[in-house]
Amino acid sequence: MPKLKTRKAASKRYKVTGNDNFLRRHAFKGHLLMKKSNKQKRKLSQVIKVNYTDIQSIKLMLPY
């Protein structure tokens, strides 16, 4: 059976934790930052855990 390939886009966006959870960055932090408050930008900078409904699809994209 051939090797499974990793989705490179997913490997750049998600990091695996020790408990097989995934970490991701917030959206809306790339541009148009002048109109956003400092509080909002600070919250968007934090790394958060991926929702449990998305974990199965991410595991398929990152087999190893």
All heavy atoms as TSV, in Angstrom:
chain	resi	resn	atom	element	x	y	z
A	1	MET	N	N	0.848	-1.180	0.000
A	1	MET	CA	C	0.000	0.000	0.000
A	1	MET	C	C	0.893	1.242	0.000
A	1	MET	O	O	1.877	1.309	0.733
A	1	MET	CB	C	-0.878	-0.010	1.245
A	1	MET	CG	C	-1.879	1.072	1.269
A	1	MET	SD	S	-3.123	0.709	2.514
A	1	MET	CE	C	-4.055	2.193	2.401
A	2	PRO	N	N	0.588	2.243	-0.809
A	2	PRO	CA	C	1.447	3.429	-0.863
A	2	PRO	C	C	1.322	4.276	0.403
A	2	PRO	O	O	0.359	4.164	1.160
A	2	PRO	CB	C	0.922	4.181	-2.086
A	2	PRO	CG	C	-0.474	3.731	-2.233
A	2	PRO	CD	C	-0.503	2.302	-1.772
A	3	LYS	N	N	2.317	5.114	0.583
A	3	LYS	CA	C	2.293	6.017	1.722
A	3	LYS	C	C	1.189	7.048	1.561
A	3	LYS	O	O	0.826	7.415	0.446
A	3	LYS	CB	C	3.617	6.775	1.821
A	3	LYS	CG	C	4.770	5.969	2.279
A	3	LYS	CD	C	5.929	6.922	2.451
A	3	LYS	CE	C	7.198	6.194	2.772
A	3	LYS	NZ	N	8.315	7.138	2.904
A	4	LEU	N	N	0.658	7.501	2.691
A	4	LEU	CA	C	-0.317	8.582	2.668
A	4	LEU	C	C	0.418	9.911	2.602
A	4	LEU	O	O	1.466	10.076	3.214
A	4	LEU	CB	C	-1.179	8.536	3.927
A	4	LEU	CG	C	-2.006	7.276	4.114
A	4	LEU	CD1	C	-2.686	7.308	5.459
A	4	LEU	CD2	C	-3.035	7.172	3.008
A	5	LYS	N	N	-0.116	10.851	1.868
A	5	LYS	CA	C	0.540	12.145	1.735
A	5	LYS	C	C	-0.083	13.150	2.694
A	5	LYS	O	O	-1.285	13.152	2.922
A	5	LYS	CB	C	0.421	12.658	0.304
A	5	LYS	CG	C	1.247	11.863	-0.668
A	5	LYS	CD	C	1.393	12.603	-1.969
A	5	LYS	CE	C	2.377	11.882	-2.863
A	5	LYS	NZ	N	2.639	12.627	-4.086
A	6	THR	N	N	0.766	13.983	3.232
A	6	THR	CA	C	0.328	15.045	4.130
A	6	THR	C	C	-0.086	16.261	3.319
A	6	THR	O	O	0.590	16.632	2.366
A	6	THR	CB	C	1.473	15.429	5.085
A	6	THR	OG1	O	1.831	14.288	5.849
A	6	THR	CG2	C	1.064	16.558	5.998
A	7	ARG	N	N	-1.204	16.866	3.695
A	7	ARG	CA	C	-1.603	18.126	3.077
A	7	ARG	C	C	-0.709	19.227	3.631
A	7	ARG	O	O	-0.747	19.533	4.821
A	7	ARG	CB	C	-3.049	18.470	3.402
A	7	ARG	CG	C	-4.061	17.476	2.904
A	7	ARG	CD	C	-4.407	17.778	1.452
A	7	ARG	NE	N	-5.354	16.804	0.945
A	7	ARG	CZ	C	-6.550	17.123	0.498
A	7	ARG	NH1	N	-6.947	18.371	0.485
A	7	ARG	NH2	N	-7.346	16.191	0.051
A	8	LYS	N	N	0.129	19.794	2.779
A	8	LYS	CA	C	1.117	20.766	3.234
A	8	LYS	C	C	0.464	22.028	3.779
A	8	LYS	O	O	0.985	22.651	4.697
A	8	LYS	CB	C	2.080	21.122	2.096
A	8	LYS	CG	C	2.981	19.968	1.718
A	8	LYS	CD	C	3.811	19.560	2.916
A	8	LYS	CE	C	4.826	18.495	2.529
A	8	LYS	NZ	N	5.665	18.134	3.670
A	9	ALA	N	N	-0.664	22.427	3.213
A	9	ALA	CA	C	-1.350	23.611	3.727
A	9	ALA	C	C	-1.819	23.380	5.155
A	9	ALA	O	O	-1.746	24.278	6.005
A	9	ALA	CB	C	-2.523	23.958	2.826
A	10	ALA	N	N	-2.295	22.175	5.448
A	10	ALA	CA	C	-2.761	21.869	6.800
A	10	ALA	C	C	-1.592	21.761	7.773
A	10	ALA	O	O	-1.709	22.172	8.932
A	10	ALA	CB	C	-3.546	20.559	6.790
A	11	SER	N	N	-0.459	21.255	7.315
A	11	SER	CA	C	0.686	21.126	8.211
A	11	SER	C	C	1.250	22.488	8.598
A	11	SER	O	O	1.858	22.629	9.659
A	11	SER	CB	C	1.773	20.268	7.571
A	11	SER	OG	O	2.308	20.915	6.449
A	12	LYS	N	N	1.035	23.510	7.750
A	12	LYS	CA	C	1.492	24.854	8.082
A	12	LYS	C	C	0.516	25.570	9.009
A	12	LYS	O	O	0.897	26.522	9.677
A	12	LYS	CB	C	1.673	25.668	6.805
A	12	LYS	CG	C	2.780	25.142	5.924
A	12	LYS	CD	C	2.763	25.811	4.573
A	12	LYS	CE	C	3.736	25.110	3.639
A	12	LYS	NZ	N	3.639	25.614	2.264
A	13	ARG	N	N	-0.733	25.137	9.052
A	13	ARG	CA	C	-1.747	25.845	9.828
A	13	ARG	C	C	-2.022	25.230	11.187
A	13	ARG	O	O	-2.474	25.923	12.102
A	13	ARG	CB	C	-3.064	25.878	9.047
A	13	ARG	CG	C	-3.064	26.852	7.906
A	13	ARG	CD	C	-4.284	26.667	7.027
A	13	ARG	NE	N	-4.397	27.718	6.028
A	13	ARG	CZ	C	-3.724	27.726	4.883
A	13	ARG	NH1	N	-2.879	26.736	4.611
A	13	ARG	NH2	N	-3.879	28.700	4.022
A	14	TYR	N	N	-1.810	23.939	11.347
A	14	TYR	CA	C	-2.183	23.248	12.585
A	14	TYR	C	C	-0.970	22.604	13.225
A	14	TYR	O	O	-0.091	22.090	12.548
A	14	TYR	CB	C	-3.230	22.164	12.304
A	14	TYR	CG	C	-4.475	22.675	11.645
A	14	TYR	CD1	C	-4.740	22.390	10.315
A	14	TYR	CD2	C	-5.379	23.440	12.345
A	14	TYR	CE1	C	-5.878	22.869	9.702
A	14	TYR	CE2	C	-6.531	23.925	11.736
A	14	TYR	CZ	C	-6.769	23.629	10.419
A	14	TYR	OH	O	-7.895	24.099	9.812
A	15	LYS	N	N	-0.953	22.613	14.579
A	15	LYS	CA	C	0.078	21.931	15.344
A	15	LYS	C	C	-0.601	20.917	16.247
A	15	LYS	O	O	-1.661	21.177	16.820
A	15	LYS	CB	C	0.865	22.914	16.206
A	15	LYS	CG	C	1.552	24.012	15.428
A	15	LYS	CD	C	2.640	23.485	14.539
A	15	LYS	CE	C	3.246	24.586	13.713
A	15	LYS	NZ	N	3.638	24.175	12.384
A	16	VAL	N	N	0.002	19.745	16.398
A	16	VAL	CA	C	-0.577	18.681	17.197
A	16	VAL	C	C	-0.079	18.821	18.628
A	16	VAL	O	O	1.106	19.056	18.868
A	16	VAL	CB	C	-0.186	17.304	16.628
A	16	VAL	CG1	C	-0.894	16.190	17.385
A	16	VAL	CG2	C	-0.506	17.217	15.165
A	17	THR	N	N	-0.991	18.673	19.598
A	17	THR	CA	C	-0.613	18.675	21.005
A	17	THR	C	C	-0.378	17.239	21.464
A	17	THR	O	O	-0.544	16.289	20.698
A	17	THR	CB	C	-1.709	19.315	21.863
A	17	THR	OG1	O	-2.890	18.514	21.777
A	17	THR	CG2	C	-2.016	20.722	21.399
A	18	GLY	N	N	-0.028	17.089	22.711
A	18	GLY	CA	C	0.244	15.762	23.238
A	18	GLY	C	C	-0.979	14.883	23.346
A	18	GLY	O	O	-0.885	13.662	23.317
A	19	ASN	N	N	-2.152	15.485	23.485
A	19	ASN	CA	C	-3.390	14.719	23.639
A	19	ASN	C	C	-4.141	14.557	22.327
A	19	ASN	O	O	-5.347	14.348	22.333
A	19	ASN	CB	C	-4.306	15.416	24.650
A	19	ASN	CG	C	-3.712	15.420	26.023
A	19	ASN	OD1	O	-2.957	14.525	26.365
A	19	ASN	ND2	N	-4.029	16.425	26.806
A	20	ASP	N	N	-3.432	14.661	21.206
A	20	ASP	CA	C	-4.030	14.547	19.878
A	20	ASP	C	C	-5.068	15.628	19.610
A	20	ASP	O	O	-6.017	15.415	18.863
A	20	ASP	CB	C	-4.654	13.161	19.646
A	20	ASP	CG	C	-3.588	12.115	19.379
A	20	ASP	OD1	O	-2.483	12.499	18.979
A	20	ASP	OD2	O	-3.875	10.931	19.563
A	21	ASN	N	N	-4.897	16.776	20.240
A	21	ASN	CA	C	-5.684	17.942	19.869
A	21	ASN	C	C	-4.870	18.770	18.886
A	21	ASN	O	O	-3.684	18.520	18.701
A	21	ASN	CB	C	-6.032	18.781	21.103
A	21	ASN	CG	C	-6.997	18.073	22.010
A	21	ASN	OD1	O	-7.924	17.419	21.547
A	21	ASN	ND2	N	-6.799	18.189	23.306
A	22	PHE	N	N	-5.497	19.742	18.291
A	22	PHE	CA	C	-4.819	20.590	17.327
A	22	PHE	C	C	-4.949	22.038	17.746
A	22	PHE	O	O	-5.992	22.457	18.255
A	22	PHE	CB	C	-5.418	20.393	15.927
A	22	PHE	CG	C	-5.164	19.027	15.365
A	22	PHE	CD1	C	-6.090	18.018	15.513
A	22	PHE	CD2	C	-3.991	18.754	14.693
A	22	PHE	CE1	C	-5.854	16.763	14.997
A	22	PHE	CE2	C	-3.747	17.505	14.172
A	22	PHE	CZ	C	-4.682	16.508	14.324
A	23	LEU	N	N	-3.892	22.804	17.505
A	23	LEU	CA	C	-3.886	24.224	17.773
A	23	LEU	C	C	-3.935	24.983	16.465
A	23	LEU	O	O	-3.385	24.540	15.464
A	23	LEU	CB	C	-2.629	24.619	18.555
A	23	LEU	CG	C	-2.448	23.964	19.910
A	23	LEU	CD1	C	-1.145	24.410	20.528
A	23	LEU	CD2	C	-3.605	24.288	20.827
A	24	ARG	N	N	-4.566	26.139	16.488
A	24	ARG	CA	C	-4.674	26.961	15.296
A	24	ARG	C	C	-4.630	28.419	15.692
A	24	ARG	O	O	-4.795	28.762	16.869
A	24	ARG	CB	C	-5.960	26.676	14.535
A	24	ARG	CG	C	-7.211	27.151	15.251
A	24	ARG	CD	C	-8.434	27.083	14.358
A	24	ARG	NE	N	-9.637	27.478	15.057
A	24	ARG	CZ	C	-10.081	28.734	15.147
A	24	ARG	NH1	N	-9.401	29.721	14.606
A	24	ARG	NH2	N	-11.199	29.011	15.790
A	25	ARG	N	N	-4.404	29.289	14.696
A	25	ARG	CA	C	-4.427	30.719	14.916
A	25	ARG	C	C	-5.819	31.259	14.602
A	25	ARG	O	O	-6.605	30.610	13.921
A	25	ARG	CB	C	-3.411	31.399	13.999
A	25	ARG	CG	C	-1.981	31.109	14.351
A	25	ARG	CD	C	-1.035	31.788	13.396
A	25	ARG	NE	N	-1.303	33.232	13.343
A	25	ARG	CZ	C	-1.007	34.022	12.324
A	25	ARG	NH1	N	-0.441	33.529	11.242
A	25	ARG	NH2	N	-1.278	35.300	12.360
A	26	HIS	N	N	-6.087	32.461	15.099
A	26	HIS	CA	C	-7.341	33.131	14.791
A	26	HIS	C	C	-7.314	33.701	13.378
A	26	HIS	O	O	-6.247	33.994	12.831
A	26	HIS	CB	C	-7.570	34.282	15.762
A	26	HIS	CG	C	-8.176	33.862	17.054
A	26	HIS	ND1	N	-9.516	33.621	17.212
A	26	HIS	CD2	C	-7.622	33.640	18.258
A	26	HIS	CE1	C	-9.763	33.276	18.452
A	26	HIS	NE2	N	-8.620	33.281	19.111
A	27	ALA	N	N	-8.484	33.881	12.818
A	27	ALA	CA	C	-8.611	34.574	11.544
A	27	ALA	C	C	-8.725	36.075	11.793
A	27	ALA	O	O	-8.794	36.521	12.940
A	27	ALA	CB	C	-9.847	34.066	10.801
A	28	PHE	N	N	-8.745	36.849	10.729
A	28	PHE	CA	C	-8.967	38.294	10.755
A	28	PHE	C	C	-7.824	39.070	11.405
A	28	PHE	O	O	-8.037	40.134	11.963
A	28	PHE	CB	C	-10.289	38.651	11.454
A	28	PHE	CG	C	-11.467	37.928	10.889
A	28	PHE	CD1	C	-12.108	36.946	11.620
A	28	PHE	CD2	C	-11.912	38.202	9.603
A	28	PHE	CE1	C	-13.189	36.274	11.095
A	28	PHE	CE2	C	-13.000	37.550	9.077
A	28	PHE	CZ	C	-13.630	36.571	9.828
A	29	LYS	N	N	-6.613	38.560	11.335
A	29	LYS	CA	C	-5.472	39.286	11.903
A	29	LYS	C	C	-4.467	39.643	10.810
A	29	LYS	O	O	-3.397	40.157	11.098
A	29	LYS	CB	C	-4.789	38.407	12.979
A	29	LYS	CG	C	-3.666	39.059	13.753
A	29	LYS	CD	C	-4.176	40.094	14.708
A	29	LYS	CE	C	-3.099	40.974	15.291
A	29	LYS	NZ	N	-1.974	40.346	15.845
A	30	GLY	N	N	-4.803	39.446	9.549
A	30	GLY	CA	C	-3.842	39.655	8.489
A	30	GLY	C	C	-3.735	41.082	7.996
A	30	GLY	O	O	-2.652	41.556	7.711
A	31	HIS	N	N	-4.854	41.791	7.903
A	31	HIS	CA	C	-4.822	43.145	7.352
A	31	HIS	C	C	-6.016	43.914	7.901
A	31	HIS	O	O	-6.820	43.371	8.672
A	31	HIS	CB	C	-4.840	43.123	5.818
A	31	HIS	CG	C	-6.036	42.465	5.237
A	31	HIS	ND1	N	-7.057	43.150	4.654
A	31	HIS	CD2	C	-6.393	41.162	5.181
A	31	HIS	CE1	C	-7.987	42.299	4.231
A	31	HIS	NE2	N	-7.617	41.098	4.551
A	32	LEU	N	N	-6.132	45.184	7.524
A	32	LEU	CA	C	-7.176	46.084	8.023
A	32	LEU	C	C	-7.150	46.169	9.549
A	32	LEU	O	O	-8.182	46.081	10.227
A	32	LEU	CB	C	-8.569	45.632	7.548
A	32	LEU	CG	C	-8.790	45.541	6.041
A	32	LEU	CD1	C	-10.164	44.984	5.746
A	32	LEU	CD2	C	-8.637	46.905	5.408
A	33	LEU	N	N	-5.955	46.366	10.103
A	33	LEU	CA	C	-5.801	46.345	11.550
A	33	LEU	C	C	-6.009	47.708	12.193
A	33	LEU	O	O	-6.127	47.788	13.415
A	33	LEU	CB	C	-4.407	45.810	11.908
A	33	LEU	CG	C	-4.142	44.371	11.459
A	33	LEU	CD1	C	-2.719	43.980	11.765
A	33	LEU	CD2	C	-5.102	43.408	12.104
A	34	MET	N	N	-6.041	48.780	11.408
A	34	MET	CA	C	-6.167	50.113	12.008
A	34	MET	C	C	-7.551	50.306	12.629
A	34	MET	O	O	-7.689	50.981	13.646
A	34	MET	CB	C	-5.944	51.192	10.937
A	34	MET	CG	C	-4.586	51.135	10.333
A	34	MET	SD	S	-3.444	52.416	10.751
A	34	MET	CE	C	-4.373	53.859	11.007
A	35	LYS	N	N	-8.566	49.710	12.043
A	35	LYS	CA	C	-9.928	49.903	12.572
A	35	LYS	C	C	-10.246	48.975	13.737
A	35	LYS	O	O	-11.261	49.145	14.388
A	35	LYS	CB	C	-10.954	49.722	11.462
A	35	LYS	CG	C	-10.986	48.321	10.875
A	35	LYS	CD	C	-12.166	48.153	9.943
A	35	LYS	CE	C	-11.849	48.658	8.574
A	35	LYS	NZ	N	-12.869	48.314	7.587
A	36	LYS	N	N	-9.409	47.981	14.000
A	36	LYS	CA	C	-9.658	47.042	15.089
A	36	LYS	C	C	-9.031	47.570	16.371
A	36	LYS	O	O	-7.953	48.160	16.365
A	36	LYS	CB	C	-9.085	45.668	14.741
A	36	LYS	CG	C	-9.802	45.039	13.572
A	36	LYS	CD	C	-9.181	43.774	13.112
A	36	LYS	CE	C	-9.921	43.260	11.892
A	36	LYS	NZ	N	-9.074	42.595	10.956
A	37	SER	N	N	-9.702	47.316	17.477
A	37	SER	CA	C	-9.205	47.806	18.757
A	37	SER	C	C	-8.010	46.969	19.206
A	37	SER	O	O	-7.792	45.844	18.747
A	37	SER	CB	C	-10.315	47.741	19.808
A	37	SER	OG	O	-10.655	46.400	20.073
A	38	ASN	N	N	-7.250	47.531	20.138
A	38	ASN	CA	C	-6.099	46.804	20.673
A	38	ASN	C	C	-6.531	45.541	21.388
A	38	ASN	O	O	-5.852	44.513	21.326
A	38	ASN	CB	C	-5.306	47.698	21.628
A	38	ASN	CG	C	-4.551	48.765	20.895
A	38	ASN	OD1	O	-4.210	48.595	19.729
A	38	ASN	ND2	N	-4.310	49.876	21.559
A	39	LYS	N	N	-7.671	45.588	22.055
A	39	LYS	CA	C	-8.186	44.408	22.741
A	39	LYS	C	C	-8.517	43.304	21.746
A	39	LYS	O	O	-8.194	42.137	21.972
A	39	LYS	CB	C	-9.432	44.794	23.534
A	39	LYS	CG	C	-10.068	43.639	24.273
A	39	LYS	CD	C	-11.294	44.091	25.015
A	39	LYS	CE	C	-11.975	42.923	25.685
A	39	LYS	NZ	N	-13.197	43.333	26.389
A	40	GLN	N	N	-9.144	43.679	20.640
A	40	GLN	CA	C	-9.503	42.681	19.635
A	40	GLN	C	C	-8.260	42.077	19.002
A	40	GLN	O	O	-8.174	40.857	18.814
A	40	GLN	CB	C	-10.382	43.315	18.565
A	40	GLN	CG	C	-10.877	42.333	17.525
A	40	GLN	CD	C	-11.715	43.003	16.454
A	40	GLN	OE1	O	-11.826	44.223	16.412
A	40	GLN	NE2	N	-12.309	42.203	15.595
A	41	LYS	N	N	-7.265	42.908	18.686
A	41	LYS	CA	C	-6.042	42.398	18.074
A	41	LYS	C	C	-5.271	41.506	19.028
A	41	LYS	O	O	-4.679	40.506	18.626
A	41	LYS	CB	C	-5.169	43.565	17.617
A	41	LYS	CG	C	-5.732	44.293	16.411
A	41	LYS	CD	C	-4.799	45.342	15.902
A	41	LYS	CE	C	-4.924	46.613	16.709
A	41	LYS	NZ	N	-4.232	47.752	16.091
A	42	ARG	N	N	-5.303	41.849	20.312
A	42	ARG	CA	C	-4.628	41.025	21.312
A	42	ARG	C	C	-5.305	39.657	21.437
A	42	ARG	O	O	-4.640	38.623	21.532
A	42	ARG	CB	C	-4.644	41.761	22.656
A	42	ARG	CG	C	-3.774	41.157	23.710
A	42	ARG	CD	C	-3.605	42.090	24.890
A	42	ARG	NE	N	-4.871	42.539	25.455
A	42	ARG	CZ	C	-5.305	43.795	25.442
A	42	ARG	NH1	N	-4.597	44.744	24.855
A	42	ARG	NH2	N	-6.453	44.124	25.989
A	43	LYS	N	N	-6.632	39.628	21.415
A	43	LYS	CA	C	-7.364	38.355	21.470
A	43	LYS	C	C	-7.126	37.514	20.221
A	43	LYS	O	O	-7.049	36.283	20.283
A	43	LYS	CB	C	-8.860	38.622	21.624
A	43	LYS	CG	C	-9.252	39.239	22.924
A	43	LYS	CD	C	-9.456	38.212	23.978
A	43	LYS	CE	C	-10.030	38.844	25.233
A	43	LYS	NZ	N	-10.251	37.847	26.269
A	44	LEU	N	N	-7.017	38.164	19.064
A	44	LEU	CA	C	-6.811	37.437	17.814
A	44	LEU	C	C	-5.405	36.862	17.717
A	44	LEU	O	O	-5.163	35.965	16.916
A	44	LEU	CB	C	-7.076	38.352	16.621
A	44	LEU	CG	C	-8.515	38.793	16.406
A	44	LEU	CD1	C	-8.604	39.773	15.261
A	44	LEU	CD2	C	-9.422	37.610	16.175
A	45	SER	N	N	-4.473	37.365	18.520
A	45	SER	CA	C	-3.101	36.871	18.476
A	45	SER	C	C	-2.937	35.543	19.211
A	45	SER	O	O	-1.930	34.861	19.031
A	45	SER	CB	C	-2.151	37.897	19.085
A	45	SER	OG	O	-2.148	39.059	18.308
A	46	GLN	N	N	-3.886	35.192	20.047
A	46	GLN	CA	C	-3.756	33.989	20.858
A	46	GLN	C	C	-3.987	32.734	20.014
A	46	GLN	O	O	-4.764	32.723	19.073
A	46	GLN	CB	C	-4.753	34.021	22.006
A	46	GLN	CG	C	-4.512	35.152	22.976
A	46	GLN	CD	C	-5.591	35.256	24.019
A	46	GLN	OE1	O	-6.591	34.537	23.970
A	46	GLN	NE2	N	-5.394	36.142	24.974
A	47	VAL	N	N	-3.304	31.674	20.401
A	47	VAL	CA	C	-3.477	30.369	19.764
A	47	VAL	C	C	-4.576	29.635	20.513
A	47	VAL	O	O	-4.603	29.634	21.750
A	47	VAL	CB	C	-2.154	29.574	19.800
A	47	VAL	CG1	C	-2.341	28.190	19.222
A	47	VAL	CG2	C	-1.081	30.321	19.058
A	48	ILE	N	N	-5.489	29.018	19.776
A	48	ILE	CA	C	-6.604	28.326	20.407
A	48	ILE	C	C	-6.686	26.887	19.912
A	48	ILE	O	O	-6.071	26.516	18.919
A	48	ILE	CB	C	-7.947	29.044	20.144
A	48	ILE	CG1	C	-8.223	29.149	18.657
A	48	ILE	CG2	C	-7.969	30.389	20.794
A	48	ILE	CD1	C	-9.610	29.633	18.338
A	49	LYS	N	N	-7.465	26.108	20.632
A	49	LYS	CA	C	-7.666	24.707	20.287
A	49	LYS	C	C	-8.745	24.591	19.219
A	49	LYS	O	O	-9.733	25.323	19.226
A	49	LYS	CB	C	-8.088	23.942	21.537
A	49	LYS	CG	C	-7.926	22.442	21.439
A	49	LYS	CD	C	-8.065	21.778	22.785
A	49	LYS	CE	C	-9.503	21.689	23.181
A	49	LYS	NZ	N	-9.743	20.811	24.336
A	50	VAL	N	N	-8.555	23.671	18.290
A	50	VAL	CA	C	-9.520	23.455	17.210
A	50	VAL	C	C	-10.780	22.826	17.792
A	50	VAL	O	O	-10.726	22.009	18.723
A	50	VAL	CB	C	-8.893	22.543	16.132
A	50	VAL	CG1	C	-9.916	22.101	15.110
A	50	VAL	CG2	C	-7.751	23.260	15.454
A	51	ASN	N	N	-11.917	23.186	17.262
A	51	ASN	CA	C	-13.186	22.627	17.706
A	51	ASN	C	C	-13.231	21.119	17.428
A	51	ASN	O	O	-12.679	20.642	16.431
A	51	ASN	CB	C	-14.328	23.332	16.970
A	51	ASN	CG	C	-15.660	23.092	17.632
A	51	ASN	OD1	O	-15.783	22.252	18.525
A	51	ASN	ND2	N	-16.666	23.822	17.205
A	52	TYR	N	N	-13.894	20.398	18.305
A	52	TYR	CA	C	-13.920	18.935	18.186
A	52	TYR	C	C	-14.618	18.463	16.917
A	52	TYR	O	O	-14.370	17.351	16.444
A	52	TYR	CB	C	-14.572	18.317	19.422
A	52	TYR	CG	C	-16.060	18.565	19.519
A	52	TYR	CD1	C	-16.975	17.640	19.021
A	52	TYR	CD2	C	-16.567	19.709	20.118
A	52	TYR	CE1	C	-18.330	17.860	19.112
A	52	TYR	CE2	C	-17.918	19.937	20.216
A	52	TYR	CZ	C	-18.797	19.007	19.717
A	52	TYR	OH	O	-20.143	19.219	19.800
A	53	THR	N	N	-15.477	19.283	16.330
A	53	THR	CA	C	-16.160	18.875	15.105
A	53	THR	C	C	-15.221	18.872	13.901
A	53	THR	O	O	-15.519	18.220	12.899
A	53	THR	CB	C	-17.344	19.804	14.809
A	53	THR	OG1	O	-16.876	21.147	14.744
A	53	THR	CG2	C	-18.386	19.713	15.899
A	54	ASP	N	N	-14.101	19.577	13.986
A	54	ASP	CA	C	-13.164	19.649	12.872
A	54	ASP	C	C	-11.974	18.711	13.022
A	54	ASP	O	O	-11.169	18.591	12.097
A	54	ASP	CB	C	-12.641	21.080	12.725
A	54	ASP	CG	C	-13.755	22.057	12.437
A	54	ASP	OD1	O	-14.687	21.672	11.716
A	54	ASP	OD2	O	-13.691	23.199	12.935
A	55	ILE	N	N	-11.843	18.067	14.145
A	55	ILE	CA	C	-10.638	17.271	14.414
A	55	ILE	C	C	-10.523	16.092	13.456
A	55	ILE	O	O	-9.442	15.774	12.974
A	55	ILE	CB	C	-10.623	16.811	15.882
A	55	ILE	CG1	C	-10.334	18.009	16.778
A	55	ILE	CG2	C	-9.596	15.722	16.118
A	55	ILE	CD1	C	-10.315	17.701	18.240
A	56	GLN	N	N	-11.629	15.434	13.149
A	56	GLN	CA	C	-11.573	14.248	12.290
A	56	GLN	C	C	-11.078	14.597	10.891
A	56	GLN	O	O	-10.273	13.871	10.313
A	56	GLN	CB	C	-12.955	13.586	12.214
A	56	GLN	CG	C	-12.961	12.250	11.507
A	56	GLN	CD	C	-12.070	11.228	12.202
A	56	GLN	OE1	O	-12.003	11.191	13.423
A	56	GLN	NE2	N	-11.375	10.414	11.443
A	57	SER	N	N	-11.529	15.707	10.337
A	57	SER	CA	C	-11.082	16.077	8.997
A	57	SER	C	C	-9.621	16.505	9.002
A	57	SER	O	O	-8.900	16.262	8.029
A	57	SER	CB	C	-11.969	17.192	8.442
A	57	SER	OG	O	-11.888	18.332	9.261
A	58	ILE	N	N	-9.165	17.112	10.077
A	58	ILE	CA	C	-7.753	17.501	10.158
A	58	ILE	C	C	-6.870	16.266	10.301
A	58	ILE	O	O	-5.775	16.212	9.749
A	58	ILE	CB	C	-7.541	18.493	11.312
A	58	ILE	CG1	C	-8.288	19.778	11.019
A	58	ILE	CG2	C	-6.070	18.790	11.515
A	58	ILE	CD1	C	-8.291	20.767	12.144
A	59	LYS	N	N	-7.335	15.272	11.018
A	59	LYS	CA	C	-6.560	14.031	11.147
A	59	LYS	C	C	-6.381	13.332	9.803
A	59	LYS	O	O	-5.362	12.702	9.564
A	59	LYS	CB	C	-7.249	13.079	12.136
A	59	LYS	CG	C	-6.978	13.428	13.567
A	59	LYS	CD	C	-7.570	12.376	14.483
A	59	LYS	CE	C	-7.269	12.709	15.927
A	59	LYS	NZ	N	-7.826	11.730	16.851
A	60	LEU	N	N	-7.362	13.451	8.925
A	60	LEU	CA	C	-7.224	12.871	7.596
A	60	LEU	C	C	-6.181	13.630	6.770
A	60	LEU	O	O	-5.484	13.042	5.943
A	60	LEU	CB	C	-8.562	12.877	6.871
A	60	LEU	CG	C	-9.628	11.937	7.411
A	60	LEU	CD1	C	-10.947	12.160	6.680
A	60	LEU	CD2	C	-9.191	10.488	7.265
A	61	MET	N	N	-6.097	14.946	6.993
A	61	MET	CA	C	-5.131	15.738	6.247
A	61	MET	C	C	-3.711	15.576	6.767
A	61	MET	O	O	-2.738	15.771	6.038
A	61	MET	CB	C	-5.525	17.218	6.296
A	61	MET	CG	C	-6.776	17.534	5.525
A	61	MET	SD	S	-7.063	19.291	5.399
A	61	MET	CE	C	-7.935	19.613	6.907
A	62	LEU	N	N	-3.577	15.227	8.059
A	62	LEU	CA	C	-2.269	15.053	8.698
A	62	LEU	C	C	-2.140	13.625	9.222
A	62	LEU	O	O	-2.318	13.368	10.402
A	62	LEU	CB	C	-2.108	16.053	9.847
A	62	LEU	CG	C	-2.225	17.525	9.495
A	62	LEU	CD1	C	-2.228	18.362	10.746
A	62	LEU	CD2	C	-1.105	17.947	8.573
A	63	PRO	N	N	-1.848	12.671	8.359
A	63	PRO	CA	C	-1.846	11.272	8.802
A	63	PRO	C	C	-0.666	10.908	9.712
A	63	PRO	O	O	-0.739	9.912	10.423
A	63	PRO	CB	C	-1.794	10.486	7.486
A	63	PRO	CG	C	-1.178	11.412	6.518
A	63	PRO	CD	C	-1.588	12.782	6.927
A	64	TYR	N	N	0.426	11.666	9.661
A	64	TYR	CA	C	1.610	11.284	10.438
A	64	TYR	C	C	1.938	12.327	11.471
A	64	TYR	O	O	1.778	13.490	11.276
A	64	TYR	CB	C	2.809	11.109	9.508
A	64	TYR	CG	C	2.588	10.027	8.474
A	64	TYR	CD1	C	2.410	10.357	7.144
A	64	TYR	CD2	C	2.521	8.708	8.859
A	64	TYR	CE1	C	2.191	9.369	6.206
A	64	TYR	CE2	C	2.301	7.714	7.930
A	64	TYR	CZ	C	2.136	8.055	6.602
A	64	TYR	OH	O	1.913	7.076	5.678
